[in-house]
Amino acid sequence: MTNKINGLDGKSVRAPEPSAVTRARSSTAGETGGRPQPGTAGGVQITESARQLAALEATLSRLSQVDEARVAKIRKAIEDGSYTVDAQATATKLLVFEHDLASLVRSAR
């Protein structure tokens, strides 16, 4: 099956004939050079650290993301007027967060 594609000058464009593709060895392909190892499906291998991360992710997904008891305690304090904000602690935590975030951005470059 072929599709006609017109070039810029209105003439049809011909695609080159299919040829064998050779794969260059790449250092980014991992220790195996991108070749499947015997006994693996399609050459995909999952490292032990990837397995541990998957198990951790599964565990975390089952946990509640909201501490209901803490929310109830803060809600009650707001309602009865006893909730106070420590501005110094909040500012310090914001500055630490910003510093950590900037460090992550710099290390990603």
C-alpha positions as CSV (number, residue, x, y, z in Angstrom):
1,M,0.0,0.0,0.0
2,T,1.4,3.4,-0.9
3,N,0.2,6.9,-0.2
4,K,0.9,9.8,-2.5
5,I,2.5,12.7,-0.7
6,N,3.2,15.9,-2.6
7,G,6.4,17.8,-2.1
8,L,6.9,21.5,-1.9
9,D,7.1,21.9,-5.7
10,G,3.9,19.8,-6.3
11,K,5.9,16.7,-7.5
12,S,5.2,13.5,-5.6
13,V,7.7,12.4,-3.0
14,R,9.1,8.9,-3.1
15,A,10.0,7.1,0.0
16,P,13.2,5.1,-0.1
17,E,12.9,1.3,-0.4
18,P,12.8,-0.4,3.0
19,S,16.2,-1.7,4.0
20,A,17.6,-3.6,6.9
21,V,18.0,-1.6,10.0
22,T,21.1,-2.2,12.0
23,R,21.2,-1.2,15.6
24,A,24.3,0.6,16.9
25,R,25.6,-0.4,20.3
26,S,24.7,2.3,22.7
27,S,26.0,3.0,26.2
28,T,22.4,4.0,27.2
29,A,21.0,0.6,26.4
30,G,22.3,-0.8,29.6
31,E,24.8,-3.5,30.4
32,T,23.3,-5.9,27.9
33,G,23.7,-3.6,25.0
34,G,20.0,-3.6,24.4
35,R,19.9,-7.4,23.6
36,P,17.4,-9.6,25.3
37,Q,18.9,-11.9,27.9
38,P,18.0,-15.6,27.8
39,G,14.9,-16.5,29.8
40,T,13.4,-13.0,29.7
41,A,10.3,-12.0,27.8
42,G,11.3,-9.5,25.1
43,G,14.5,-8.6,26.9
44,V,12.8,-6.6,29.7
45,Q,14.3,-6.9,33.1
46,I,13.1,-5.3,36.3
47,T,15.8,-4.5,38.8
48,E,15.4,-5.2,42.5
49,S,15.2,-1.5,43.3
50,A,12.3,-1.2,40.7
51,R,10.5,-4.1,42.5
52,Q,11.0,-2.4,45.8
53,L,9.7,0.9,44.5
54,A,6.6,-0.9,43.0
55,A,5.9,-2.6,46.4
56,L,6.3,0.7,48.2
57,E,4.0,2.4,45.7
58,A,1.4,-0.3,46.2
59,T,1.7,0.1,50.0
60,L,1.4,3.8,49.9
61,S,-1.6,3.7,47.6
62,R,-3.5,1.7,50.2
63,L,-2.9,4.3,52.9
64,S,-5.2,7.2,53.6
65,Q,-3.8,10.4,52.2
66,V,-5.7,12.4,54.8
67,D,-5.2,12.2,58.5
68,E,-8.8,12.4,59.5
69,A,-8.1,12.7,63.2
70,R,-5.8,15.7,62.6
71,V,-8.3,17.4,60.3
72,A,-11.0,17.0,62.9
73,K,-8.7,18.4,65.7
74,I,-7.8,21.5,63.5
75,R,-11.4,22.0,62.4
76,K,-12.5,22.0,66.1
77,A,-9.7,24.5,67.0
78,I,-10.7,26.8,64.2
79,E,-14.4,26.6,65.2
80,D,-13.8,27.4,68.8
81,G,-11.2,30.1,68.0
82,S,-8.2,28.4,69.6
83,Y,-6.3,27.8,66.4
84,T,-3.2,29.9,66.0
85,V,-0.6,30.1,63.2
86,D,3.1,30.3,64.1
87,A,4.2,32.7,61.4
88,Q,7.9,32.1,62.1
89,A,7.6,28.3,61.8
90,T,5.6,28.7,58.6
91,A,8.1,31.1,57.1
92,T,11.0,28.8,58.0
93,K,9.4,25.8,56.5
94,L,8.6,27.7,53.3
95,L,12.2,28.8,53.0
96,V,13.5,25.3,53.6
97,F,11.1,24.0,50.9
98,E,12.2,26.6,48.4
99,H,15.9,25.9,49.1
100,D,15.3,22.1,48.6
101,L,13.3,22.7,45.4
102,A,16.0,24.9,44.0
103,S,18.6,22.3,44.8
104,L,16.6,19.7,42.9
105,V,16.2,21.9,39.9
106,R,20.0,22.6,39.8
107,S,20.9,18.9,40.2
108,A,18.5,18.0,37.3
109,R,20.4,20.2,34.9
